[in-house]
Amino acid sequence: MKHALLLLLIVMVNFTAFAQDYIVINGKDTINCKINEITSNEIFFTIQQNDIPIKSSLPMSKVNAYYFNNNGDDQSIPINQENEVVTNETYVNKEQVKIKVPIDYQRFRINAEIGFGYMVADIPPNAPQEVKDYFEQLKSGTHYSFGGSYFIKRSFGLGAKASLFYTQNQMSISLYDANGNVINGLMKDDISITYFGAYVAGRSFAKNGISGFYFELGLGKTSYENRAVFIDNYNITGSKVGIDFTIDYDIKLGNSLALGLGLNYNIAVLDEIMVNGQKYTLTADAKENISRINMMIGLRYLIQ
């Protein structure tokens, strides 16, 4: 009697430990087993053969579906209204299984940079040489920018940036008034050009996963302000939708830090300006080209 009870106990334990899941292959064939693990490429399971557990696996490409036995302690088999047996097994279609794949790239990129900017507008060819020299010096200035990107995929993302270009120059001038009197004074330009916009970004990583090329194409608002002096004081402002293009190369400094070298081209042309609060519409040959090329160096911080 004791031996019979012991044998019954062993059988019950074995049956409990080896719950009957099963796998469907070829649309109809079934493997009774205990499913141990499922990955994106393979399913691992254990089958009983001559009371010996044997571990095996199948590629997911050969699996149509798989079932988990969820009966637990409740051994009842309910019947639905159509008098069909309803089991507590769970059907899982492999096309509906969402497998979390670890992200192996940095989704966020934050950058801050400083550099040299150069306004590309032409200088009037008939201007006196000293005026040409003045405007040539005025075309060069300092560029600052700050931005951030979020990469939806490894090589594609969206971002926003803000930038500032600043330059100034001045010289003494002498003019004649209507009565032939000489007026001595100052000619000065104090120019700030700001840009804020959004962009789409692409990138190509080097083998270390940090260094690489970045490409940005954006659209935003370019604003111009010149606190000018020409004997008298003038405040000249204007704004226009601008196009912004950037190419960067990042050099790895650490696991999340890089040194960036970049070239930026910001395009905007003003067709209207405000001078001391008065609005002026510029003719086609008098439009103010505030486009500029910027060469930059900066730091990039990457976040996964």
HUVEN-V600091 format. One record per pair of residues at least 12 apart in sequence whose ideal C-beta (glycine too) atoms are under 6 Angstrom apart, sorted by the first residue. I is the first residue (numbers start at 1). GAP is how many residues later the second one is. Records with the same first field share a line. If there is no record, write none. Layout:
I = GAP + GAP
This chain:
18 = 16
19 = 50
20 = 12 + 49
21 = 12 + 13 + 14 + 46 + 47 + 48
22 = 45
23 = 40 + 43
24 = 40 + 41
25 = 37
27 = 37
33 = 12 + 14
34 = 12
40 = 59
41 = 19
42 = 15 + 17
43 = 15 + 20
44 = 13
63 = 31
65 = 28
66 = 26
67 = 22 + 24
68 = 22
69 = 20
70 = 18 + 20
71 = 17
105 = 49
106 = 196 + 198
107 = 44
108 = 42 + 195
109 = 40 + 191 + 193
110 = 38 + 191
111 = 36 + 187 + 189
112 = 34 + 186 + 187
113 = 32 + 183 + 185
114 = 30
115 = 28 + 179 + 180 + 181
116 = 179
117 = 24 + 26 + 48 + 175 + 177
118 = 21 + 22 + 175
119 = 20 + 173
120 = 171
121 = 168
123 = 12
134 = 35 + 37
137 = 32
138 = 29 + 31 + 51
141 = 24 + 25 + 26
142 = 24
143 = 22 + 151
144 = 20
145 = 16 + 18
146 = 16
147 = 12 + 14
149 = 52
155 = 47 + 48
156 = 46
157 = 44
159 = 40 + 42
160 = 38
162 = 34
163 = 32
164 = 30
165 = 28 + 127
166 = 26
167 = 24
168 = 22
169 = 20
170 = 18
171 = 16
173 = 12 + 14
185 = 46
186 = 43
187 = 43
188 = 41
189 = 37 + 39
190 = 37
191 = 35
192 = 33
193 = 31 + 97
194 = 29
195 = 25 + 27 + 47 + 71
196 = 24 + 25
197 = 21 + 22 + 23 + 47
198 = 20
199 = 17 + 18 + 19
200 = 17
201 = 15
202 = 13
208 = 44
210 = 42 + 48
211 = 39 + 40 + 41
212 = 38
213 = 36
214 = 34
215 = 32
216 = 30
217 = 28
218 = 26
222 = 18 + 20 + 46
223 = 16
224 = 14 + 66
225 = 12
234 = 41 + 42
235 = 41
236 = 37 + 39
237 = 37
238 = 32 + 35
240 = 28 + 30
242 = 24 + 25 + 26
243 = 24
244 = 22
245 = 20
246 = 16 + 18
247 = 16
248 = 12 + 14
249 = 12
250 = 50
256 = 46
258 = 42
260 = 38 + 40
261 = 36
262 = 34
263 = 32
264 = 30
265 = 28
266 = 26
267 = 24
268 = 22 + 23
269 = 18 + 20
270 = 18
271 = 16
